[in-house]
Amino acid sequence: MKKYYNNALHIAIATKHEMDALVSWNLTHIVKLRTKMKIKEINHKLKLKEIIICTPEEII
C-alpha cells in the first residue's frame, strides 16, 4: 500500500546497510510487535542481518 511505502523504505534502508538498530517514534506502524515479527521473518528468509526495531526510550 502506498501509505506504508515510506515506512517500508525506512526499514529496507536500515536493513540493507546492516544497521544494528532502527530507532523510531512510529509506534503505529514500525515499532509494534506485529511489524517486528514480520521483519524478522522476512530477513531470516532472505538471509539478511536481523535488525532491532525500538523507540529512543528503549535505547537510553
C-alpha positions as protocol buffer text, in pm:
chain_id: "A"
residue {
  index: 1
  type: MET
  ca { x: 0 y: 0 z: 0 }
}
residue {
  index: 2
  type: LYS
  ca { x: 118 y: 345 z: -87 }
}
residue {
  index: 3
  type: LYS
  ca { x: 62 y: 484 z: 265 }
}
residue {
  index: 4
  type: TYR
  ca { x: 317 y: 238 z: 409 }
}
residue {
  index: 5
  type: TYR
  ca { x: 581 y: 297 z: 141 }
}
residue {
  index: 6
  type: ASN
  ca { x: 796 y: 536 z: 347 }
}
residue {
  index: 7
  type: ASN
  ca { x: 787 y: 305 z: 648 }
}
residue {
  index: 8
  type: ALA
  ca { x: 891 y: 8 z: 436 }
}
residue {
  index: 9
  type: LEU
  ca { x: 1165 y: 214 z: 272 }
}
residue {
  index: 10
  type: HIS
  ca { x: 1294 y: 324 z: 614 }
}
residue {
  index: 11
  type: ILE
  ca { x: 1318 y: -40 z: 729 }
}
residue {
  index: 12
  type: ALA
  ca { x: 1467 y: -159 z: 398 }
}
residue {
  index: 13
  type: ILE
  ca { x: 1742 y: 104 z: 401 }
}
residue {
  index: 14
  type: ALA
  ca { x: 1837 y: 23 z: 760 }
}
residue {
  index: 15
  type: THR
  ca { x: 1842 y: -349 z: 676 }
}
residue {
  index: 16
  type: LYS
  ca { x: 2039 y: -307 z: 353 }
}
residue {
  index: 17
  type: HIS
  ca { x: 2303 y: -101 z: 532 }
}
residue {
  index: 18
  type: GLU
  ca { x: 2324 y: -369 z: 804 }
}
residue {
  index: 19
  type: MET
  ca { x: 2238 y: -130 z: 1084 }
}
residue {
  index: 20
  type: ASP
  ca { x: 2222 y: -285 z: 1430 }
}
residue {
  index: 21
  type: ALA
  ca { x: 1903 y: -100 z: 1519 }
}
residue {
  index: 22
  type: LEU
  ca { x: 1629 y: 115 z: 1374 }
}
residue {
  index: 23
  type: VAL
  ca { x: 1510 y: 374 z: 1625 }
}
residue {
  index: 24
  type: SER
  ca { x: 1169 y: 528 z: 1559 }
}
residue {
  index: 25
  type: TRP
  ca { x: 878 y: 704 z: 1729 }
}
residue {
  index: 26
  type: ASN
  ca { x: 641 y: 549 z: 1472 }
}
residue {
  index: 27
  type: LEU
  ca { x: 453 y: 331 z: 1720 }
}
residue {
  index: 28
  type: THR
  ca { x: 156 y: 293 z: 1486 }
}
residue {
  index: 29
  type: HIS
  ca { x: 341 y: 108 z: 1211 }
}
residue {
  index: 30
  type: ILE
  ca { x: 712 y: 46 z: 1265 }
}
residue {
  index: 31
  type: VAL
  ca { x: 764 y: -11 z: 1637 }
}
residue {
  index: 32
  type: LYS
  ca { x: 495 y: -268 z: 1704 }
}
residue {
  index: 33
  type: LEU
  ca { x: 525 y: -638 z: 1770 }
}
residue {
  index: 34
  type: ARG
  ca { x: 350 y: -750 z: 1451 }
}
residue {
  index: 35
  type: THR
  ca { x: 585 y: -544 z: 1234 }
}
residue {
  index: 36
  type: LYS
  ca { x: 894 y: -656 z: 1427 }
}
residue {
  index: 37
  type: MET
  ca { x: 799 y: -1023 z: 1388 }
}
residue {
  index: 38
  type: LYS
  ca { x: 730 y: -984 z: 1014 }
}
residue {
  index: 39
  type: ILE
  ca { x: 1061 y: -804 z: 953 }
}
residue {
  index: 40
  type: LYS
  ca { x: 1245 y: -1073 z: 1147 }
}
residue {
  index: 41
  type: GLU
  ca { x: 1075 y: -1344 z: 938 }
}
residue {
  index: 42
  type: ILE
  ca { x: 1149 y: -1170 z: 607 }
}
residue {
  index: 43
  type: ASN
  ca { x: 1513 y: -1100 z: 695 }
}
residue {
  index: 44
  type: HIS
  ca { x: 1563 y: -1461 z: 804 }
}
residue {
  index: 45
  type: LYS
  ca { x: 1415 y: -1594 z: 477 }
}
residue {
  index: 46
  type: LEU
  ca { x: 1634 y: -1360 z: 273 }
}
residue {
  index: 47
  type: LYS
  ca { x: 1940 y: -1437 z: 488 }
}
residue {
  index: 48
  type: LEU
  ca { x: 1975 y: -1071 z: 588 }
}
residue {
  index: 49
  type: LYS
  ca { x: 2107 y: -940 z: 917 }
}
residue {
  index: 50
  type: GLU
  ca { x: 1845 y: -919 z: 1191 }
}
residue {
  index: 51
  type: ILE
  ca { x: 1771 y: -561 z: 1291 }
}
residue {
  index: 52
  type: ILE
  ca { x: 1646 y: -440 z: 1628 }
}
residue {
  index: 53
  type: ILE
  ca { x: 1348 y: -206 z: 1599 }
}
residue {
  index: 54
  type: CYS
  ca { x: 1281 y: 11 z: 1904 }
}
residue {
  index: 55
  type: THR
  ca { x: 1193 y: 353 z: 2041 }
}
residue {
  index: 56
  type: PRO
  ca { x: 1451 y: 610 z: 2157 }
}
residue {
  index: 57
  type: GLU
  ca { x: 1341 y: 545 z: 2517 }
}
residue {
  index: 58
  type: GLU
  ca { x: 1445 y: 179 z: 2484 }
}
residue {
  index: 59
  type: ILE
  ca { x: 1795 y: 285 z: 2378 }
}
residue {
  index: 60
  type: ILE
  ca { x: 1852 y: 519 z: 2670 }
}
